[in-house]
Amino acid sequence: YRTESIFLSAVNRVTCPLCDVACASVSSLKTHIRYRHCDERPFHCHLCDSSFKNAYDLHKHVETHNDSDAYSCDVEGCGFTSRTLQTLRQHYKRA
């Protein structure tokens, strides 16, 4: 994308040149463009062929390669376990 195409609207928002999204800053616009308009996935899993747009998503993915349930619910008598922290957090929200 070309930065010359980016302009500030009347309410101090940066508008995406590729769609109608308005962002609060140039940095958030760059993030939007990377996630919504680019296919580049520079973060590669060393355990499989998967790749990701950012390090956080790669980290969450790598947790799924755990052979055992590394995370467990600490509520007495529950017994819920999962391979990812994200799944454990979802469990807490539902329980």
C-alpha positions in Angstrom: 0.0 0.0 0.0 1.1 3.6 -0.5 1.3 5.9 2.4 0.3 8.8 0.1 -3.1 7.2 -0.2 -3.7 7.5 3.5 -5.4 10.6 4.7 -6.9 12.1 7.8 -10.7 12.5 7.8 -12.5 15.3 9.5 -12.6 13.5 12.9 -8.8 12.8 13.0 -9.1 9.2 11.8 -6.8 7.5 9.3 -8.7 5.9 6.5 -7.6 2.7 4.8 -6.9 3.2 1.1 -8.1 -0.4 0.4 -11.5 -0.4 2.2 -13.7 1.9 4.3 -12.1 1.2 7.7 -11.1 4.3 9.7 -8.3 3.8 12.3 -7.3 6.0 15.2 -3.6 6.1 14.2 -1.2 5.3 11.4 0.2 2.3 13.5 -3.3 0.8 13.9 -3.9 1.3 10.2 -0.7 -0.6 9.4 -1.9 -3.4 11.7 -5.3 -3.4 10.0 -3.7 -3.7 6.6 -1.3 -6.5 7.7 -4.2 -8.6 9.1 -6.9 -7.8 6.5 -5.2 -7.1 3.2 -1.9 -9.0 3.3 -1.2 -12.7 3.1 2.3 -12.6 4.5 2.8 -15.1 7.4 6.4 -14.7 8.5 6.1 -16.6 11.8 6.6 -20.4 11.1 5.9 -23.3 13.4 9.0 -25.4 13.9 6.9 -28.5 14.6 4.6 -28.4 11.5 4.0 -26.5 8.3 1.7 -23.8 9.8 2.7 -20.1 9.7 1.2 -17.0 11.2 0.9 -13.3 10.9 2.3 -12.6 14.4 4.3 -14.1 17.2 1.3 -14.3 19.6 -0.8 -16.5 17.2 2.3 -18.7 16.6 2.7 -19.1 20.4 -1.0 -20.1 20.8 -0.6 -22.6 18.0 2.6 -24.2 19.4 0.7 -24.9 22.6 -1.6 -27.3 20.6 1.4 -29.5 20.0 1.6 -30.4 23.7 1.4 -34.2 24.1 -0.3 -33.8 27.5 -2.9 -31.6 29.1 -0.6 -28.9 30.4 -3.3 -26.7 31.9 -5.9 -27.7 34.5 -8.8 -26.1 36.2 -8.0 -25.2 39.9 -11.7 -25.4 41.0 -12.0 -28.3 43.5 -13.6 -31.4 41.9 -13.7 -30.0 38.4 -11.0 -32.1 36.7 -11.0 -30.1 33.4 -7.7 -30.1 31.6 -6.5 -28.7 28.2 -3.5 -28.4 26.1 -3.8 -24.6 25.7 -4.1 -21.7 28.0 -6.8 -20.2 25.8 -9.0 -23.2 26.1 -8.6 -23.1 29.9 -9.6 -19.4 29.9 -12.7 -20.2 27.8 -13.5 -23.0 30.3 -13.4 -20.5 33.2 -15.7 -18.1 31.4 -18.2 -20.8 30.8 -18.0 -22.4 34.2 
